[in-house]
Amino acid sequence: MTTVILLFLGVALLFYVLLGGADFGAGIIELFTGKKGIDVISKVIAPVWEANHVWLIVVIVILFMGFPSVYSTITLTLHIPLLVLLIGIILRGASFTFRYYDIREEKVTSVYTVFFKVSSLFTPMFLGITLGAVILGRITTDMTESFYRVFIYPWLNVFSFSVGLFTVILFTFLASLYLLGEARNKADIDLFLRYSRIMAISLVVSGAVVFAAGEIDGLHLLQEFIRSPVSMGSIGMATLLLPFLWISIHRHNVLWIRLVAGAQTLLVLLGWFAIQYPVLVNLSNEADITVQLAQAPENTMYQLMMALIVGLLLVIPALIYLFKVFKFDKGEADY
């Protein structure tokens, strides 16, 4: 039962990265390209950006009901980066909606666009910072410590920011690949083709930066990966897929680009999960919060599992129909 719920958690996280993450990445690309490609970006995001957040909601619900101590620890000790993250989600969604559907006055639209671009950048940044803090192991539940020690120290460090940077680049990488398939004219194709190549290289470099930052902050992440056959296998396979991705980008093979990118993202998450399990939150000078210690009573876990199964049966057809109506029926592939 717990395994099934963890599987739901992993799938929801993967889908949020692949779908919601790519939406953020599209805004980041717009931050650097200006008005180039803006029509493609807006047209692609408009019908689906709200729906993609359903996966983040699933993650939150699973933690809240299934692993309450994890939820309470993260939301208490990391409430500052989480608050910035939530503000970014709201600000980005509101600014995009007003920009896309509001009156087409250049001055007003330009203000919405600035908020959209900036929030698209700092929101995934703080999502990654929060994840980095959960991994690093500086979180403490001792409320007798100073404000800085409890609420600032766990996330204000090199490693957490390196994970934030990696998240930003990963989201931008996915967006550039998806937008490459959405582009119809040569100028847009060339634009997203260039960014796909840049982001592919940047992602590898930022991954190395995460390992280096871990060493700086006392987390021997590379050693943990080496000791885990699953993690090493996952990262090895993700690396081996890079030439296939590069060839697919060069040939503008949209289907293979998305399949390979999705597989690489899955492998990266799997590699992280393999070294993290069964720990859900690494604590400082305390027993880590593990799956066994954190899970809710059996009856609650059973009800959660049934709710997730029923919810999945309702949500998946609805999402498929959404994409079909707004995308595939118009001959536009979507992410």
Summary of the structure (lengths in Angstrom):
residues: 335
radius of gyration: 20.1
end to end distance: 30.8
largest distance: 60.8
contacts: 1101
relative contact order: 0.14
helix: 81%
strand: 2%
